[in-house]
Amino acid sequence: MILTLSAAWGLATAIGAALAYAVLALAARRLSESSTRMVLFVAWLLHALALADGLLGNPPRFGFAPALSMTVWLVLSVYAVESRLFPQLKARWALAGLGTAAVLLALVFPGSSYHLIASPWLPLHWALGIASYGLFAAAVVHGWLMNRSERSIRSATQPDTGVPLLTLERLTFRFVQAGFVLLTATLAVGWLFAETLYGPGLAWQWNHKTVFSVLAWLTFAGLLAGRARLGWRGLQAVRLLYLGSGLLLLGYAGSRFVLEVVLKRV
């Protein structure tokens, strides 16, 4: 089959992004600071173009893999900003490897076609949900860095992250708080305006996606309440962050994975 111009463009940008991320993941320690920033910017830009090709195509496509790919892109966007504020932050090779995997996964599983969208507000609802995914994913990355830093301090070695532990902890919970606000808004909009968003007769349903999303919301609410009232921090708090993020991942990406890959309902 001969690729159309749009399909060829989407394929080229996705492969280019994956290659740029792979170069950064494998050679980050050997590249200069300026070269690293340039490769990261090229990968980030090509990744954005690949996502836009799927979302703005005719018809648009979306699914579990594009959702994960967009989440990783948002995390990398956060990292790009933070690396300016905290030049000592070191997680490029890990995030670049994650970017490579996310882009290739979205290339293999491009998702379902949406020929008709019931409401022009539906993309906004999706955007709120994906933004909350991105913020919680950024919190998970910072929680991982926080654990590494804490282990380094306990073993009396130099922290790998290069950022003070308290700074990492503060950043982690700022992302959790912001993600919680967006997740709350996403669930509230889905509950109050389900028929407007998805069409007549499609009111709020307690399906797998809803149950896992609500369980994630309760977990994050408990985490924030425990930190405010009981001073939860360190490994205990990060474990709850991982649990809530895992439940949230199962909410949309997990349910769509089952539909698209296991049951072949695209």
CYANA upper distance limits for C-alpha pairs under 8 A (distance plus 0.5 A):
  3 LEU  CA      7 ALA  CA      6.23
  3 LEU  CA      8 ALA  CA      6.18
  4 THR  CA      8 ALA  CA      6.55
  5 LEU  CA      9 TRP  CA      6.55
  6 SER  CA     10 GLY  CA      6.65
  6 SER  CA     53 ASP  CA      7.95
  6 SER  CA     57 GLY  CA      8.25
  7 ALA  CA     11 LEU  CA      6.61
  8 ALA  CA     12 ALA  CA      6.52
  9 TRP  CA     13 THR  CA      6.68
  9 TRP  CA     53 ASP  CA      8.40
 10 GLY  CA     14 ALA  CA      6.64
 10 GLY  CA     49 LEU  CA      8.07
 10 GLY  CA     50 ALA  CA      5.79
 10 GLY  CA     53 ASP  CA      6.15
 10 GLY  CA     54 GLY  CA      7.95
 11 LEU  CA     15 ILE  CA      6.63
 11 LEU  CA     50 ALA  CA      8.04
 11 LEU  CA    107 LEU  CA      8.05
 12 ALA  CA     16 GLY  CA      6.46
 13 THR  CA     17 ALA  CA      6.52
 13 THR  CA     46 LEU  CA      5.70
 13 THR  CA     47 HIS  CA      7.30
 13 THR  CA     49 LEU  CA      6.95
 13 THR  CA     50 ALA  CA      5.83
 14 ALA  CA     18 ALA  CA      6.69
 14 ALA  CA     46 LEU  CA      7.24
 14 ALA  CA     47 HIS  CA      6.76
 14 ALA  CA     50 ALA  CA      5.76
 14 ALA  CA    103 VAL  CA      6.72
 14 ALA  CA    104 LEU  CA      7.88
 14 ALA  CA    107 LEU  CA      7.50
 15 ILE  CA     19 LEU  CA      6.62
 15 ILE  CA    103 VAL  CA      8.38
 15 ILE  CA    104 LEU  CA      8.13
 16 GLY  CA     20 ALA  CA      6.63
 16 GLY  CA     43 ALA  CA      7.78
 16 GLY  CA     46 LEU  CA      7.08
 17 ALA  CA     21 TYR  CA      6.61
 17 ALA  CA     42 VAL  CA      7.92
 17 ALA  CA     43 ALA  CA      5.06
 17 ALA  CA     44 TRP  CA      7.57
 17 ALA  CA     45 LEU  CA      8.33
 17 ALA  CA     46 LEU  CA      5.55
 17 ALA  CA     47 HIS  CA      5.75
 17 ALA  CA    100 THR  CA      7.88
 17 ALA  CA    103 VAL  CA      7.73
 18 ALA  CA     22 ALA  CA      6.56
 18 ALA  CA     43 ALA  CA      7.80
 18 ALA  CA     47 HIS  CA      8.47
 18 ALA  CA     99 GLY  CA      7.53
 18 ALA  CA    100 THR  CA      5.04
 18 ALA  CA    101 ALA  CA      8.12
 18 ALA  CA    103 VAL  CA      6.46
 18 ALA  CA    104 LEU  CA      7.17
 19 LEU  CA     23 VAL  CA      6.68
 19 LEU  CA     43 ALA  CA      8.47
 19 LEU  CA    100 THR  CA      7.77
 20 ALA  CA     24 LEU  CA      6.83
 20 ALA  CA     39 VAL  CA      6.78
 20 ALA  CA     40 LEU  CA      7.85
 20 ALA  CA     42 VAL  CA      7.56
 20 ALA  CA     43 ALA  CA      5.60
 21 TYR  CA     25 ALA  CA      6.59
 21 TYR  CA     39 VAL  CA      8.22
 21 TYR  CA     40 LEU  CA      7.57
 21 TYR  CA     43 ALA  CA      6.30
 21 TYR  CA     96 ALA  CA      5.32
 21 TYR  CA     97 GLY  CA      6.97
 21 TYR  CA     99 GLY  CA      6.64
 21 TYR  CA    100 THR  CA      5.89
 22 ALA  CA     26 LEU  CA      6.59
 22 ALA  CA     96 ALA  CA      7.08
 22 ALA  CA     97 GLY  CA      6.76
 22 ALA  CA    100 THR  CA      6.44
 23 VAL  CA     27 ALA  CA      6.27
 23 VAL  CA     28 ALA  CA      8.06
 24 LEU  CA     28 ALA  CA      5.44
 24 LEU  CA     36 THR  CA      7.41
 24 LEU  CA     39 VAL  CA      7.23
 24 LEU  CA     40 LEU  CA      7.57
 24 LEU  CA     92 ARG  CA      8.05
 24 LEU  CA     93 TRP  CA      6.82
 24 LEU  CA     96 ALA  CA      6.61
 25 ALA  CA     92 ARG  CA      7.61
 25 ALA  CA     93 TRP  CA      4.66
 25 ALA  CA     94 ALA  CA      7.17
 25 ALA  CA     95 LEU  CA      8.26
 25 ALA  CA     96 ALA  CA      5.56
 25 ALA  CA     97 GLY  CA      5.80
 26 LEU  CA     93 TRP  CA      7.58
 27 ALA  CA     31 LEU  CA      6.75
 28 ALA  CA     36 THR  CA      7.12
 28 ALA  CA     92 ARG  CA      7.71
 28 ALA  CA     93 TRP  CA      6.52
 31 LEU  CA     35 SER  CA      6.42
 31 LEU  CA     36 THR  CA      6.32
 32 SER  CA     36 THR  CA      6.52
 33 GLU  CA     37 ARG  CA      6.80
 34 SER  CA     38 MET  CA      6.72
 35 SER  CA     39 VAL  CA      6.65
 36 THR  CA     40 LEU  CA      6.58
 37 ARG  CA     41 PHE  CA      6.56
 38 MET  CA     42 VAL  CA      6.73
 39 VAL  CA     43 ALA  CA      6.62
 40 LEU  CA     44 TRP  CA      6.48
 41 PHE  CA     45 LEU  CA      6.53
 42 VAL  CA     46 LEU  CA      6.63
 43 ALA  CA     47 HIS  CA      6.46
 44 TRP  CA     48 ALA  CA      6.72
 44 TRP  CA     73 TRP  CA      7.51
 44 TRP  CA     76 LEU  CA      7.94
 44 TRP  CA     77 SER  CA      8.25
 45 LEU  CA     49 LEU  CA      6.82
 46 LEU  CA     50 ALA  CA      6.67
 47 HIS  CA     51 LEU  CA      6.79
 47 HIS  CA     73 TRP  CA      7.64
 47 HIS  CA    103 VAL  CA      7.72
 48 ALA  CA     52 ALA  CA      6.63
 48 ALA  CA     73 TRP  CA      7.86
 49 LEU  CA     53 ASP  CA      6.63
 50 ALA  CA     54 GLY  CA      7.17
 51 LEU  CA     55 LEU  CA      6.78
 51 LEU  CA     66 PRO  CA      7.72
 51 LEU  CA     69 SER  CA      8.35
 51 LEU  CA     70 MET  CA      7.50
 52 ALA  CA     56 LEU  CA      6.10
 52 ALA  CA     57 GLY  CA      8.20
 53 ASP  CA     57 GLY  CA      5.94
 54 GLY  CA     60 PRO  CA      6.24
 54 GLY  CA     61 ARG  CA      5.79
 54 GLY  CA     62 PHE  CA      7.52
 54 GLY  CA    110 PRO  CA      8.11
 55 LEU  CA     60 PRO  CA      5.33
 55 LEU  CA     61 ARG  CA      6.19
 55 LEU  CA     62 PHE  CA      7.20
 56 LEU  CA     60 PRO  CA      5.88
 57 GLY  CA     61 ARG  CA      7.68
 58 ASN  CA    115 HIS  CA      8.46
 59 PRO  CA    113 SER  CA      6.48
 59 PRO  CA    114 TYR  CA      6.47
 59 PRO  CA    115 HIS  CA      5.94
 60 PRO  CA    113 SER  CA      6.27
 60 PRO  CA    114 TYR  CA      6.11
 60 PRO  CA    115 HIS  CA      7.72
 61 ARG  CA    110 PRO  CA      7.20
 61 ARG  CA    111 GLY  CA      6.15
 61 ARG  CA    112 SER  CA      5.72
 61 ARG  CA    113 SER  CA      4.95
 61 ARG  CA    114 TYR  CA      6.55
 62 PHE  CA     66 PRO  CA      6.38
 62 PHE  CA     67 ALA  CA      7.66
 62 PHE  CA    110 PRO  CA      7.14
 62 PHE  CA    111 GLY  CA      5.15
 62 PHE  CA    112 SER  CA      5.97
 62 PHE  CA    113 SER  CA      7.29
 62 PHE  CA    114 TYR  CA      8.25
 63 GLY  CA     67 ALA  CA      6.60
 63 GLY  CA    109 PHE  CA      8.36
 63 GLY  CA    110 PRO  CA      7.24
 63 GLY  CA    111 GLY  CA      4.51
 63 GLY  CA    112 SER  CA      6.43
 63 GLY  CA    253 ALA  CA      7.93
 63 GLY  CA    256 ARG  CA      6.85
 63 GLY  CA    257 PHE  CA      8.42
 63 GLY  CA    260 GLU  CA      8.42
 64 PHE  CA     68 LEU  CA      6.77
 64 PHE  CA    111 GLY  CA      7.25
 64 PHE  CA    252 TYR  CA      7.49
 64 PHE  CA    253 ALA  CA      4.82
 64 PHE  CA    254 GLY  CA      7.66
 64 PHE  CA    256 ARG  CA      5.82
 64 PHE  CA    257 PHE  CA      6.25
 65 ALA  CA     69 SER  CA      6.57
 65 ALA  CA    102 ALA  CA      7.75
 65 ALA  CA    105 LEU  CA      6.41
 65 ALA  CA    106 ALA  CA      5.12
 65 ALA  CA    109 PHE  CA      6.49
 65 ALA  CA    110 PRO  CA      7.15
 65 ALA  CA    111 GLY  CA      7.39
 65 ALA  CA    253 ALA  CA      7.84
 65 ALA  CA    257 PHE  CA      8.47
 66 PRO  CA     70 MET  CA      6.50
 66 PRO  CA    106 ALA  CA      5.60
 66 PRO  CA    109 PHE  CA      8.36
 66 PRO  CA    110 PRO  CA      6.94
 66 PRO  CA    111 GLY  CA      7.44
 67 ALA  CA     71 THR  CA      6.68
 67 ALA  CA    130 ILE  CA      7.34
 67 ALA  CA    253 ALA  CA      7.46
 68 LEU  CA     72 VAL  CA      6.77
 68 LEU  CA    102 ALA  CA      7.00
 68 LEU  CA    106 ALA  CA      8.48
 68 LEU  CA    253 ALA  CA      7.76
 69 SER  CA     73 TRP  CA      6.74
 69 SER  CA     99 GLY  CA      7.98
 69 SER  CA    102 ALA  CA      5.27
 69 SER  CA    103 VAL  CA      6.37
 69 SER  CA    105 LEU  CA      8.30
 69 SER  CA    106 ALA  CA      6.93
 70 MET  CA     74 LEU  CA      6.69
 70 MET  CA    130 ILE  CA      7.91
 70 MET  CA    134 GLY  CA      8.27
 71 THR  CA     75 VAL  CA      6.82
 71 THR  CA    130 ILE  CA      7.07
 71 THR  CA    131 ALA  CA      7.96
 71 THR  CA    133 TYR  CA      6.52
 71 THR  CA    134 GLY  CA      5.07
 71 THR  CA    137 ALA  CA      7.62
 72 VAL  CA     76 LEU  CA      6.70
 72 VAL  CA     98 LEU  CA      7.75
 72 VAL  CA     99 GLY  CA      6.73
 72 VAL  CA    102 ALA  CA      7.46
 72 VAL  CA    134 GLY  CA      7.43
 72 VAL  CA    137 ALA  CA      8.20
 73 TRP  CA     77 SER  CA      6.66
 73 TRP  CA     99 GLY  CA      7.78
 74 LEU  CA     78 VAL  CA      6.77
 74 LEU  CA    131 ALA  CA      8.13
 74 LEU  CA    134 GLY  CA      5.87
 74 LEU  CA    135 LEU  CA      8.28
 75 VAL  CA     79 TYR  CA      6.68
 75 VAL  CA    134 GLY  CA      6.31
 75 VAL  CA    135 LEU  CA      7.77
 75 VAL  CA    137 ALA  CA      7.11
 75 VAL  CA    138 ALA  CA      5.78
 76 LEU  CA     80 ALA  CA      6.56
 76 LEU  CA     95 LEU  CA      7.54
 77 SER  CA     81 VAL  CA      7.03
 78 VAL  CA     82 GLU  CA      6.63
 78 VAL  CA    138 ALA  CA      7.84
 79 TYR  CA     83 SER  CA      6.34
 80 ALA  CA     84 ARG  CA      7.34
 81 VAL  CA     85 LEU  CA      7.37
 82 GLU  CA     86 PHE  CA      6.28
 82 GLU  CA     87 PRO  CA      8.29
 82 GLU  CA     89 LEU  CA      8.38
 83 SER  CA     87 PRO  CA      5.35
 83 SER  CA     88 GLN  CA      7.83
 83 SER  CA     89 LEU  CA      6.52
 86 PHE  CA    163 VAL  CA      7.88
 88 GLN  CA    161 THR  CA      7.67
 88 GLN  CA    162 GLY  CA      5.52
 88 GLN  CA    163 VAL  CA      6.71
 89 LEU  CA    161 THR  CA      6.07
 89 LEU  CA    162 GLY  CA      6.15
 89 LEU  CA    163 VAL  CA      6.42
 90 LYS  CA    160 ASP  CA      7.80
 90 LYS  CA    161 THR  CA      5.73
 90 LYS  CA    162 GLY  CA      7.28
 91 ALA  CA     95 LEU  CA      6.74
 91 ALA  CA    161 THR  CA      7.75
 92 ARG  CA     96 ALA  CA      6.32
 93 TRP  CA     97 GLY  CA      6.66
 94 ALA  CA     98 LEU  CA      6.78
 95 LEU  CA     99 GLY  CA      6.56
 96 ALA  CA    100 THR  CA      6.77
 97 GLY  CA    101 ALA  CA      6.93
 98 LEU  CA    102 ALA  CA      6.62
 99 GLY  CA    103 VAL  CA      6.62
100 THR  CA    104 LEU  CA      6.77
101 ALA  CA    105 LEU  CA      6.52
102 ALA  CA    106 ALA  CA      6.75
103 VAL  CA    107 LEU  CA      6.74
104 LEU  CA    108 VAL  CA      6.82
105 LEU  CA    109 PHE  CA      6.54
106 ALA  CA    110 PRO  CA      5.64
106 ALA  CA    111 GLY  CA      8.32
111 GLY  CA    260 GLU  CA      7.77
111 GLY  CA    266 VAL  CA      7.48
112 SER  CA    260 GLU  CA      8.41
112 SER  CA    266 VAL  CA      5.52
113 SER  CA    266 VAL  CA      8.22
117 ILE  CA    122 LEU  CA      7.80
117 ILE  CA    198 TYR  CA      8.29
118 ALA  CA    122 LEU  CA      7.95
118 ALA  CA    196 THR  CA      8.18
118 ALA  CA    197 LEU  CA      6.73
118 ALA  CA    198 TYR  CA      5.96
118 ALA  CA    199 GLY  CA      6.06
119 SER  CA    196 THR  CA      7.03
119 SER  CA    197 LEU  CA      5.65
119 SER  CA    198 TYR  CA      7.30
119 SER  CA    199 GLY  CA      8.03
120 PRO  CA    124 LEU  CA      8.49
120 PRO  CA    197 LEU  CA      8.41
121 TRP  CA    125 HIS  CA      7.02
121 TRP  CA    197 LEU  CA      6.92
122 LEU  CA    126 TRP  CA      6.81
122 LEU  CA    197 LEU  CA      5.77
122 LEU  CA    198 TYR  CA      7.91
123 PRO  CA    127 ALA  CA      6.54
124 LEU  CA    128 LEU  CA      6.75
125 HIS  CA    129 GLY  CA      6.95
125 HIS  CA    186 THR  CA      6.80
125 HIS  CA    189 VAL  CA      7.76
125 HIS  CA    190 GLY  CA      8.12
126 TRP  CA    130 ILE  CA      6.64
127 ALA  CA    131 ALA  CA      6.42
128 LEU  CA    132 SER  CA      6.76
128 LEU  CA    182 LEU  CA      6.56
128 LEU  CA    183 LEU  CA      7.79
128 LEU  CA    185 ALA  CA      7.95
128 LEU  CA    186 THR  CA      6.30
129 GLY  CA    133 TYR  CA      6.83
129 GLY  CA    182 LEU  CA      7.57
129 GLY  CA    183 LEU  CA      6.82
129 GLY  CA    186 THR  CA      6.21
130 ILE  CA    134 GLY  CA      6.72
131 ALA  CA    135 LEU  CA      6.76
131 ALA  CA    179 GLY  CA      8.02
131 ALA  CA    182 LEU  CA      7.72
132 SER  CA    136 PHE  CA      6.65
132 SER  CA    178 ALA  CA      8.21
132 SER  CA    179 GLY  CA      5.05
132 SER  CA    180 PHE  CA      7.63
132 SER  CA    182 LEU  CA      5.83
132 SER  CA    183 LEU  CA      6.03
133 TYR  CA    137 ALA  CA      6.50
133 TYR  CA    179 GLY  CA      7.76
133 TYR  CA    248 LEU  CA      8.23
133 TYR  CA    249 LEU  CA      8.43
134 GLY  CA    138 ALA  CA      6.63
134 GLY  CA    179 GLY  CA      8.34
135 LEU  CA    139 ALA  CA      6.73
135 LEU  CA    175 PHE  CA      5.96
135 LEU  CA    176 VAL  CA      7.37
135 LEU  CA    178 ALA  CA      7.39
135 LEU  CA    179 GLY  CA      5.53
136 PHE  CA    140 VAL  CA      6.68
136 PHE  CA    175 PHE  CA      6.86
136 PHE  CA    176 VAL  CA      6.33
136 PHE  CA    179 GLY  CA      6.10
136 PHE  CA    245 SER  CA      7.08
137 ALA  CA    141 VAL  CA      6.82
137 ALA  CA    245 SER  CA      7.88
138 ALA  CA    142 HIS  CA      6.76
138 ALA  CA    172 THR  CA      8.14
138 ALA  CA    175 PHE  CA      7.21
139 ALA  CA    143 GLY  CA      6.47
139 ALA  CA    171 LEU  CA      8.09
139 ALA  CA    172 THR  CA      5.21
139 ALA  CA    173 PHE  CA      7.44
139 ALA  CA    174 ARG  CA      8.48
139 ALA  CA    175 PHE  CA      5.75
139 ALA  CA    176 VAL  CA      6.42
139 ALA  CA    241 LEU  CA      8.41
140 VAL  CA    144 TRP  CA      6.62
140 VAL  CA    172 THR  CA      7.95
140 VAL  CA    238 VAL  CA      8.35
140 VAL  CA    241 LEU  CA      7.38
140 VAL  CA    242 TYR  CA      7.18
140 VAL  CA    245 SER  CA      8.18
141 VAL  CA    145 LEU  CA      6.78
142 HIS  CA    146 MET  CA      6.47
142 HIS  CA    168 LEU  CA      6.70
142 HIS  CA    169 GLU  CA      8.06
142 HIS  CA    171 LEU  CA      7.65
142 HIS  CA    172 THR  CA      5.85
143 GLY  CA    147 ASN  CA      6.72
143 GLY  CA    168 LEU  CA      8.00
143 GLY  CA    169 GLU  CA      7.72
143 GLY  CA    172 THR  CA      6.49
143 GLY  CA    238 VAL  CA      6.36
143 GLY  CA    241 LEU  CA      8.48
144 TRP  CA    148 ARG  CA      6.83
144 TRP  CA    238 VAL  CA      8.45
145 LEU  CA    149 SER  CA      6.62
145 LEU  CA    161 THR  CA      6.90
145 LEU  CA    168 LEU  CA      7.87
146 MET  CA    150 GLU  CA      6.60
146 MET  CA    165 LEU  CA      6.60
146 MET  CA    168 LEU  CA      6.25
146 MET  CA    169 GLU  CA      6.97
146 MET  CA    234 GLY  CA      8.44
147 ASN  CA    151 ARG  CA      6.65
147 ASN  CA    234 GLY  CA      7.94
147 ASN  CA    235 LEU  CA      7.45
148 ARG  CA    152 SER  CA      6.70
148 ARG  CA    159 PRO  CA      7.80
148 ARG  CA    160 ASP  CA      7.69
148 ARG  CA    161 THR  CA      8.09
149 SER  CA    153 ILE  CA      6.76
149 SER  CA    159 PRO  CA      5.51
149 SER  CA    160 ASP  CA      7.04
149 SER  CA    161 THR  CA      6.93
149 SER  CA    164 PRO  CA      8.48
149 SER  CA    165 LEU  CA      6.75
150 GLU  CA    154 ARG  CA      6.77
150 GLU  CA    159 PRO  CA      8.39
150 GLU  CA    165 LEU  CA      7.38
151 ARG  CA    155 SER  CA      6.68
152 SER  CA    156 ALA  CA      6.52
152 SER  CA    157 THR  CA      5.57
152 SER  CA    158 GLN  CA      6.69
152 SER  CA    159 PRO  CA      5.64
152 SER  CA    160 ASP  CA      8.02
153 ILE  CA    157 THR  CA      6.57
153 ILE  CA    158 GLN  CA      7.70
153 ILE  CA    159 PRO  CA      7.16
159 PRO  CA    163 VAL  CA      8.40
163 VAL  CA    167 THR  CA      7.27
163 VAL  CA    168 LEU  CA      7.24
164 PRO  CA    168 LEU  CA      6.96
165 LEU  CA    169 GLU  CA      6.72
166 LEU  CA    170 ARG  CA      6.61
167 THR  CA    171 LEU  CA      6.67
168 LEU  CA    172 THR  CA      6.52
169 GLU  CA    173 PHE  CA      6.93
170 ARG  CA    174 ARG  CA      6.75
171 LEU  CA    175 PHE  CA      6.85
172 THR  CA    176 VAL  CA      6.88
173 PHE  CA    177 GLN  CA      6.50
174 ARG  CA    178 ALA  CA      6.70
175 PHE  CA    179 GLY  CA      6.42
176 VAL  CA    180 PHE  CA      6.46
176 VAL  CA    220 PHE  CA      8.13
177 GLN  CA    181 VAL  CA      6.86
177 GLN  CA    224 LEU  CA      8.02
178 ALA  CA    182 LEU  CA      6.99
179 GLY  CA    183 LEU  CA      6.50
180 PHE  CA    184 THR  CA      6.48
180 PHE  CA    217 TRP  CA      7.72
180 PHE  CA    220 PHE  CA      7.35
180 PHE  CA    221 ALA  CA      8.16
181 VAL  CA    185 ALA  CA      6.78
182 LEU  CA    186 THR  CA      6.59
183 LEU  CA    187 LEU  CA      6.70
183 LEU  CA    217 TRP  CA      7.69
184 THR  CA    188 ALA  CA      6.53
184 THR  CA    217 TRP  CA      7.85
185 ALA  CA    189 VAL  CA      6.54
186 THR  CA    190 GLY  CA      6.67
187 LEU  CA    191 TRP  CA      6.54
187 LEU  CA    214 VAL  CA      8.41
188 ALA  CA    192 LEU  CA      6.52
189 VAL  CA    193 PHE  CA      6.07
189 VAL  CA    194 ALA  CA      7.78
190 GLY  CA    194 ALA  CA      5.47
190 GLY  CA    197 LEU  CA      8.22
190 GLY  CA    204 TRP  CA      7.43
191 TRP  CA    203 ALA  CA      8.21
191 TRP  CA    204 TRP  CA      5.96
192 LEU  CA    204 TRP  CA      8.49
193 PHE  CA    197 LEU  CA      6.68
193 PHE  CA    203 ALA  CA      8.45
194 ALA  CA    198 TYR  CA      6.42
194 ALA  CA    199 GLY  CA      8.05
194 ALA  CA    202 LEU  CA      6.94
194 ALA  CA    203 ALA  CA      5.52
194 ALA  CA    204 TRP  CA      6.28
195 GLU  CA    199 GLY  CA      5.29
195 GLU  CA    200 PRO  CA      5.63
195 GLU  CA    201 GLY  CA      6.84
195 GLU  CA    202 LEU  CA      5.68
195 GLU  CA    203 ALA  CA      5.64
195 GLU  CA    204 TRP  CA      8.45
196 THR  CA    200 PRO  CA      7.69
198 TYR  CA    202 LEU  CA      6.57
205 GLN  CA    210 THR  CA      7.59
206 TRP  CA    210 THR  CA      6.02
206 TRP  CA    211 VAL  CA      6.60
207 ASN  CA    211 VAL  CA      6.65
208 HIS  CA    212 PHE  CA      6.62
208 HIS  CA    251 GLY  CA      7.10
208 HIS  CA    255 SER  CA      7.21
209 LYS  CA    213 SER  CA      6.56
209 LYS  CA    250 LEU  CA      7.79
209 LYS  CA    251 GLY  CA      4.62
209 LYS  CA    252 TYR  CA      5.98
209 LYS  CA    255 SER  CA      6.69
210 THR  CA    214 VAL  CA      6.58
210 THR  CA    251 GLY  CA      7.11
211 VAL  CA    215 LEU  CA      6.64
211 VAL  CA    251 GLY  CA      7.78
212 PHE  CA    216 ALA  CA      6.60
212 PHE  CA    247 LEU  CA      5.96
212 PHE  CA    248 LEU  CA      6.67
212 PHE  CA    250 LEU  CA      6.89
212 PHE  CA    251 GLY  CA      5.18
213 SER  CA    217 TRP  CA      6.72
213 SER  CA    247 LEU  CA      7.20
213 SER  CA    248 LEU  CA      5.78
213 SER  CA    250 LEU  CA      8.47
213 SER  CA    251 GLY  CA      5.58
213 SER  CA    252 TYR  CA      8.41
214 VAL  CA    218 LEU  CA      6.71
215 LEU  CA    219 THR  CA      6.70
215 LEU  CA    244 GLY  CA      8.10
215 LEU  CA    247 LEU  CA      7.30
215 LEU  CA    248 LEU  CA      8.45
216 ALA  CA    220 PHE  CA      6.72
216 ALA  CA    243 LEU  CA      8.30
216 ALA  CA    244 GLY  CA      5.08
216 ALA  CA    245 SER  CA      7.31
216 ALA  CA    246 GLY  CA      8.41
216 ALA  CA    247 LEU  CA      5.71
216 ALA  CA    248 LEU  CA      5.81
217 TRP  CA    221 ALA  CA      6.54
217 TRP  CA    244 GLY  CA      7.81
218 LEU  CA    222 GLY  CA      6.57
219 THR  CA    223 LEU  CA      6.67
219 THR  CA    240 LEU  CA      7.45
219 THR  CA    241 LEU  CA      8.43
219 THR  CA    243 LEU  CA      7.99
219 THR  CA    244 GLY  CA      5.81
220 PHE  CA    224 LEU  CA      6.67
220 PHE  CA    240 LEU  CA      8.05
220 PHE  CA    241 LEU  CA      7.47
220 PHE  CA    244 GLY  CA      6.48
221 ALA  CA    225 ALA  CA      6.55
222 GLY  CA    226 GLY  CA      6.34
223 LEU  CA    227 ARG  CA      6.64
223 LEU  CA    232 TRP  CA      8.26
223 LEU  CA    237 ALA  CA      7.18
223 LEU  CA    240 LEU  CA      6.94
223 LEU  CA    241 LEU  CA      7.81
224 LEU  CA    228 ALA  CA      6.65
225 ALA  CA    229 ARG  CA      6.39
225 ALA  CA    230 LEU  CA      8.25
226 GLY  CA    230 LEU  CA      5.51
226 GLY  CA    231 GLY  CA      6.83
226 GLY  CA    232 TRP  CA      6.15
227 ARG  CA    231 GLY  CA      4.88
227 ARG  CA    232 TRP  CA      4.82
227 ARG  CA    233 ARG  CA      7.17
227 ARG  CA    237 ALA  CA      8.23
228 ALA  CA    232 TRP  CA      8.19
232 TRP  CA    236 GLN  CA      7.29
232 TRP  CA    237 ALA  CA      6.25
233 ARG  CA    237 ALA  CA      5.39
233 ARG  CA    238 VAL  CA      7.97
234 GLY  CA    238 VAL  CA      6.81
235 LEU  CA    239 ARG  CA      6.53
236 GLN  CA    240 LEU  CA      7.14
237 ALA  CA    241 LEU  CA      6.78
238 VAL  CA    242 TYR  CA      6.65
239 ARG  CA    243 LEU  CA      6.67
240 LEU  CA    244 GLY  CA      6.60
241 LEU  CA    245 SER  CA      6.58
242 TYR  CA    246 GLY  CA      6.50
243 LEU  CA    247 LEU  CA      6.79
244 GLY  CA    248 LEU  CA      6.67
245 SER  CA    249 LEU  CA      6.54
246 GLY  CA    250 LEU  CA      6.80
247 LEU  CA    251 GLY  CA      6.73
248 LEU  CA    252 TYR  CA      7.66
249 LEU  CA    253 ALA  CA      6.06
249 LEU  CA    254 GLY  CA      6.62
250 LEU  CA    254 GLY  CA      4.47
250 LEU  CA    255 SER  CA      6.74
251 GLY  CA    255 SER  CA      6.66
252 TYR  CA    256 ARG  CA      6.47
253 ALA  CA    257 PHE  CA      6.43
254 GLY  CA    258 VAL  CA      6.91
255 SER  CA    259 LEU  CA      6.87
256 ARG  CA    260 GLU  CA      6.35
257 PHE  CA    261 VAL  CA      5.99
257 PHE  CA    262 VAL  CA      7.47
258 VAL  CA    262 VAL  CA      5.27
258 VAL  CA    263 LEU  CA      6.53
258 VAL  CA    264 LYS  CA      8.47
259 LEU  CA    263 LEU  CA      5.46
259 LEU  CA    264 LYS  CA      6.36
259 LEU  CA    265 ARG  CA      5.62
259 LEU  CA    266 VAL  CA      7.32
260 GLU  CA    264 LYS  CA      5.23
260 GLU  CA    265 ARG  CA      5.70
260 GLU  CA    266 VAL  CA      5.68
261 VAL  CA    265 ARG  CA      8.27
